[in-house]
Amino acid sequence: MSNKANSQIDSSQALTYQIRIEGHLGLPWTDWFEGLTVTLEGNGDTLLTGPVIDQAALYGLLKKVRDLAMPLVSVIRVKPVEADVPDVKW
């Protein structure tokens, strides 16, 4: 059986994700998110952007968001060129 959705993804490369949470994170949290770019948006949200190697790593990041007790707004996979739209980056 063919899985067309997965046939276009090269599993040897990390995919770029944007994780949006409600509220601004402080500077000390940037290291906790392991290389993701932390962008503070004008509307009060924080956007975490960067490569995620696999689904297990994505779930690990989402677990960290849950542990912050900040509302998760969205999680989307983006093309790397789409990921560069920040208001304020750290």
N, CA, C and O atoms as a DFTB+ gen file, in Angstrom:
360 C
 N C O
     1  1       0.847      -1.181       0.000
     2  2       0.000       0.000       0.000
     3  2       0.888       1.239       0.000
     4  3       1.836       1.315       0.782
     5  1       0.604       2.190      -0.847
     6  2       1.389       3.410      -0.970
     7  2       0.828       4.499      -0.062
     8  3      -0.386       4.651       0.074
     9  1       1.725       5.243       0.549
    10  2       1.328       6.365       1.379
    11  2       1.809       7.632       0.687
    12  3       2.950       8.049       0.890
    13  1       0.962       8.250      -0.124
    14  2       1.353       9.406      -0.922
    15  2       1.731      10.609      -0.067
    16  3       2.615      11.375      -0.452
    17  1       1.098      10.792       1.065
    18  2       1.386      11.955       1.904
    19  2       2.821      11.929       2.403
    20  3       3.473      12.971       2.466
    21  1       3.321      10.751       2.759
    22  2       4.674      10.638       3.287
    23  2       5.724      10.450       2.212
    24  3       6.913      10.585       2.502
    25  1       5.341      10.146       0.995
    26  2       6.315       9.892      -0.048
    27  2       7.032      11.161      -0.479
    28  3       8.086      11.070      -1.108
    29  1       6.507      12.340      -0.167
    30  2       7.126      13.592      -0.560
    31  2       8.061      14.143       0.511
    32  3       8.753      15.129       0.260
    33  1       8.101      13.547       1.676
    34  2       8.920      14.034       2.779
    35  2      10.197      13.223       2.863
    36  3      10.154      11.997       2.968
    37  1      11.333      13.904       2.816
    38  2      12.624      13.257       2.982
    39  2      12.879      13.112       4.471
    40  3      13.114      14.103       5.162
    41  1      12.836      11.889       4.968
    42  2      12.945      11.672       6.413
    43  2      14.341      11.973       6.948
    44  3      14.524      12.028       8.164
    45  1      15.335      12.170       6.075
    46  2      16.679      12.484       6.549
    47  2      16.830      13.964       6.882
    48  3      17.852      14.364       7.440
    49  1      15.841      14.778       6.555
    50  2      15.905      16.205       6.851
    51  2      14.861      16.579       7.886
    52  3      13.751      16.048       7.893
    53  1      15.237      17.508       8.766
    54  2      14.283      18.014       9.748
    55  2      13.276      18.916       9.048
    56  3      13.605      19.582       8.066
    57  1      12.067      18.935       9.550
    58  2      11.019      19.817       9.043
    59  2      10.962      21.055       9.921
    60  3      11.271      20.993      11.111
    61  1      10.572      22.171       9.342
    62  2      10.475      23.415      10.098
    63  2       9.053      23.585      10.610
    64  3       8.087      23.464       9.856
    65  1       8.940      23.866      11.902
    66  2       7.639      24.069      12.533
    67  2       7.580      25.442      13.175
    68  3       8.598      26.014      13.562
    69  1       6.357      25.958      13.278
    70  2       6.072      27.152      14.063
    71  2       5.052      26.766      15.123
    72  3       3.963      26.279      14.819
    73  1       5.429      26.994      16.364
    74  2       4.553      26.713      17.497
    75  2       4.203      28.057      18.113
    76  3       5.081      28.779      18.585
    77  1       2.924      28.388      18.105
    78  2       2.466      29.678      18.636
    79  2       1.792      29.446      19.983
    80  3       0.899      28.609      20.118
    81  1       2.249      30.219      20.990
    82  2       1.632      30.148      22.308
    83  2       1.188      31.543      22.735
    84  3       1.757      32.553      22.320
    85  1       0.163      31.569      23.569
    86  2      -0.396      32.837      24.043
    87  2       0.447      33.361      25.190
    88  3       0.696      32.653      26.166
    89  1       0.884      34.604      25.067
    90  2       1.717      35.223      26.089
    91  2       3.168      35.293      25.645
    92  3       3.590      34.555      24.754
    93  1       3.924      36.178      26.265
    94  2       5.338      36.331      25.936
    95  2       6.203      35.536      26.903
    96  3       5.999      35.577      28.117
    97  1       7.170      34.814      26.351
    98  2       8.169      34.127      27.157
    99  2       9.316      35.079      27.450
   100  3       9.624      35.953      26.639
   101  1       9.937      34.918      28.584
   102  2      11.114      35.711      28.914
   103  2      12.367      35.104      28.294
   104  3      12.357      33.956      27.850
   105  1      13.430      35.874      28.268
   106  2      14.694      35.467      27.673
   107  2      15.233      34.143      28.227
   108  3      15.780      33.359      27.451
   109  1      15.107      33.852      29.526
   110  2      15.653      32.596      30.052
   111  2      15.058      31.334      29.414
   112  3      15.676      30.272      29.486
   113  1      13.904      31.423      28.809
   114  2      13.262      30.250      28.233
   115  2      13.835      29.851      26.878
   116  3      13.562      28.746      26.410
   117  1      14.618      30.710      26.233
   118  2      15.116      30.392      24.893
   119  2      15.982      29.135      24.889
   120  3      15.892      28.338      23.955
   121  1      16.810      28.938      25.898
   122  2      17.647      27.735      25.957
   123  2      16.815      26.469      26.162
   124  3      17.198      25.392      25.705
   125  1      15.698      26.595      26.836
   126  2      14.856      25.435      27.125
   127  2      14.246      24.851      25.855
   128  3      13.905      23.669      25.819
   129  1      14.107      25.663      24.820
   130  2      13.507      25.199      23.575
   131  2      14.539      24.798      22.520
   132  3      14.237      24.779      21.327
   133  1      15.742      24.481      22.959
   134  2      16.744      23.759      22.181
   135  2      16.932      24.235      20.747
   136  3      16.714      23.469      19.808
   137  1      17.326      25.465      20.571
   138  2      17.661      25.928      19.238
   139  2      16.533      26.535      18.429
   140  3      16.764      27.011      17.317
   141  1      15.325      26.530      18.954
   142  2      14.240      27.185      18.240
   143  2      14.368      28.693      18.402
   144  3      14.803      29.178      19.447
   145  1      13.991      29.421      17.379
   146  2      13.982      30.879      17.451
   147  2      12.726      31.313      18.194
   148  3      11.622      30.877      17.868
   149  1      12.895      32.160      19.180
   150  2      11.777      32.668      19.970
   151  2      11.467      34.077      19.483
   152  3      12.307      34.973      19.569
   153  1      10.248      34.265      18.968
   154  2       9.825      35.556      18.449
   155  2       8.655      36.061      19.274
   156  3       7.636      35.382      19.400
   157  1       8.806      37.259      19.837
   158  2       7.720      37.891      20.585
   159  2       6.930      38.743      19.613
   160  3       7.465      39.683      19.025
   161  1       5.678      38.422      19.444
   162  2       4.848      39.125      18.476
   163  2       4.098      40.271      19.129
   164  3       3.849      40.271      20.334
   165  1       3.742      41.250      18.302
   166  2       3.055      42.445      18.777
   167  2       1.705      42.172      19.405
   168  3       1.237      42.968      20.219
   169  1       1.061      41.060      19.048
   170  2      -0.255      40.737      19.595
   171  2      -0.177      40.026      20.946
   172  3      -1.202      39.639      21.508
   173  1       1.056      39.852      21.473
   174  2       1.214      39.215      22.775
   175  2       1.554      37.743      22.715
   176  3       1.802      37.131      23.754
   177  1       1.575      37.152      21.527
   178  2       1.919      35.746      21.380
   179  2       3.428      35.565      21.284
   180  3       4.161      36.505      20.977
   181  1       3.876      34.353      21.549
   182  2       5.260      33.951      21.317
   183  2       5.251      32.915      20.215
   184  3       4.442      31.987      20.237
   185  1       6.148      33.066      19.248
   186  2       6.271      32.133      18.132
   187  2       7.609      31.428      18.248
   188  3       8.663      32.063      18.243
   189  1       7.556      30.104      18.352
   190  2       8.754      29.270      18.393
   191  2       8.924      28.677      17.004
   192  3       8.024      27.990      16.520
   193  1      10.050      28.922      16.354
   194  2      10.258      28.483      14.981
   195  2      11.593      27.773      14.858
   196  3      12.604      28.223      15.397
   197  1      11.582      26.655      14.140
   198  2      12.846      25.987      13.875
   199  2      12.668      24.567      13.410
   200  3      11.548      24.070      13.293
   201  1      13.793      23.911      13.143
   202  2      13.754      22.540      12.650
   203  2      13.412      21.551      13.763
   204  3      13.862      21.677      14.901
   205  1      12.606      20.573      13.393
   206  2      12.238      19.491      14.309
   207  2      12.520      18.197      13.573
   208  3      11.965      17.961      12.500
   209  1      13.373      17.359      14.134
   210  2      13.895      16.190      13.434
   211  2      12.847      15.109      13.163
   212  3      12.891      14.445      12.128
   213  1      11.902      14.934      14.098
   214  2      10.885      13.902      13.891
   215  2       9.684      14.164      14.799
   216  3       9.670      15.120      15.574
   217  1       8.680      13.299      14.686
   218  2       7.454      13.482      15.466
   219  2       7.706      13.371      16.967
   220  3       7.072      14.075      17.753
   221  1       8.621      12.497      17.369
   222  2       8.924      12.369      18.795
   223  2       9.484      13.675      19.348
   224  3       9.136      14.082      20.456
   225  1      10.351      14.331      18.578
   226  2      10.903      15.616      19.011
   227  2       9.809      16.681      19.073
   228  3       9.800      17.513      19.981
   229  1       8.886      16.655      18.110
   230  2       7.768      17.605      18.116
   231  2       6.911      17.409      19.364
   232  3       6.532      18.379      20.021
   233  1       6.610      16.167      19.686
   234  2       5.812      15.899      20.883
   235  2       6.553      16.346      22.145
   236  3       5.929      16.812      23.098
   237  1       7.876      16.207      22.154
   238  2       8.670      16.679      23.288
   239  2       8.559      18.187      23.463
   240  3       8.444      18.683      24.584
   241  1       8.595      18.918      22.342
   242  2       8.436      20.374      22.410
   243  2       7.043      20.752      22.900
   244  3       6.889      21.671      23.705
   245  1       6.032      20.041      22.411
   246  2       4.663      20.327      22.840
   247  2       4.478      20.019      24.327
   248  3       3.706      20.689      25.013
   249  1       5.183      19.015      24.814
   250  2       5.125      18.704      26.241
   251  2       5.713      19.864      27.050
   252  3       5.200      20.196      28.119
   253  1       6.782      20.476      26.547
   254  2       7.371      21.625      27.233
   255  2       6.403      22.803      27.257
   256  3       6.299      23.506      28.263
   257  1       5.696      23.018      26.151
   258  2       4.686      24.087      26.112
   259  2       3.606      23.806      27.147
   260  3       3.181      24.705      27.874
   261  1       3.171      22.566      27.208
   262  2       2.156      22.189      28.206
   263  2       2.657      22.464      29.614
   264  3       1.910      22.961      30.457
   265  1       3.918      22.143      29.869
   266  2       4.484      22.330      31.203
   267  2       4.585      23.802      31.598
   268  3       4.641      24.114      32.787
   269  1       4.609      24.710      30.622
   270  2       4.616      26.140      30.903
   271  2       3.256      26.648      31.353
   272  3       3.149      27.738      31.915
   273  1       2.222      25.862      31.106
   274  2       0.839      26.233      31.421
   275  2       0.414      27.492      30.664
   276  3      -0.383      28.288      31.161
   277  1       0.955      27.660      29.454
   278  2       0.558      28.768      28.577
   279  2      -0.289      28.172      27.461
   280  3       0.051      27.106      26.948
   281  1      -1.371      28.819      27.072
   282  2      -2.244      28.255      26.043
   283  2      -1.528      28.081      24.700
   284  3      -0.865      28.994      24.209
   285  1      -1.678      26.901      24.128
   286  2      -1.165      26.602      22.794
   287  2      -2.153      27.157      21.782
   288  3      -3.338      26.826      21.829
   289  1      -1.681      28.000      20.866
   290  2      -2.552      28.605      19.864
   291  2      -2.542      27.775      18.583
   292  3      -3.600      27.469      18.034
   293  1      -1.337      27.406      18.100
   294  2      -1.268      26.634      16.860
   295  2       0.085      25.965      16.708
   296  3       1.073      26.376      17.316
   297  1       0.110      24.926      15.884
   298  2       1.327      24.244      15.471
   299  2       1.193      24.024      13.974
   300  3       0.256      23.371      13.516
   301  1       2.143      24.579      13.207
   302  2       2.088      24.377      11.765
   303  2       3.475      24.046      11.234
   304  3       4.492      24.512      11.748
   305  1       3.482      23.226      10.186
   306  2       4.727      22.936       9.484
   307  2       4.842      23.934       8.349
   308  3       3.886      24.145       7.602
   309  1       6.003      24.547       8.219
   310  2       6.199      25.573       7.199
   311  2       7.436      25.263       6.369
   312  3       8.312      24.505       6.786
   313  1       7.488      25.861       5.197
   314  2       8.698      25.805       4.395
   315  2       9.693      26.746       5.051
   316  3       9.289      27.789       5.566
   317  1      10.985      26.415       5.052
   318  2      11.966      27.255       5.755
   319  2      11.927      28.728       5.362
   320  3      12.169      29.576       6.221
   321  1      11.637      29.075       4.117
   322  2      11.599      30.488       3.729
   323  2      10.398      31.204       4.321
   324  3      10.444      32.421       4.500
   325  1       9.318      30.481       4.631
   326  2       8.128      31.085       5.238
   327  2       8.338      31.381       6.714
   328  3       7.588      32.162       7.300
   329  1       9.339      30.774       7.316
   330  2       9.538      30.882       8.753
   331  2      10.162      32.207       9.176
   332  3      10.181      32.512      10.369
   333  1      10.666      32.997       8.248
   334  2      11.356      34.235       8.588
   335  2      10.451      35.451       8.518
   336  3      10.625      36.307       7.651
   337  1       9.460      35.537       9.449
   338  2       8.553      36.685       9.481
   339  2       8.390      37.151      10.928
   340  3       7.270      37.166      11.440
   341  1       9.478      37.530      11.597
   342  2       9.370      37.857      13.025
   343  2       9.058      39.326      13.293
   344  3       9.263      40.185      12.435
   345  1       8.561      39.599      14.493
   346  2       8.453      40.955      14.995
   347  2       9.720      41.257      15.819
   348  3      10.450      42.205      15.530
   349  1       9.959      40.442      16.832
   350  2      11.151      40.592      17.679
   351  2      11.746      39.207      17.867
   352  3      11.049      38.298      18.319
   353  1      13.029      39.022      17.528
   354  2      13.680      37.724      17.697
   355  2      14.726      37.789      18.790
   356  3      15.308      38.843      19.044
   357  1      14.966      36.646      19.443
   358  2      16.069      36.503      20.379
   359  2      17.004      35.496      19.820
   360  3      18.028      35.196      20.434
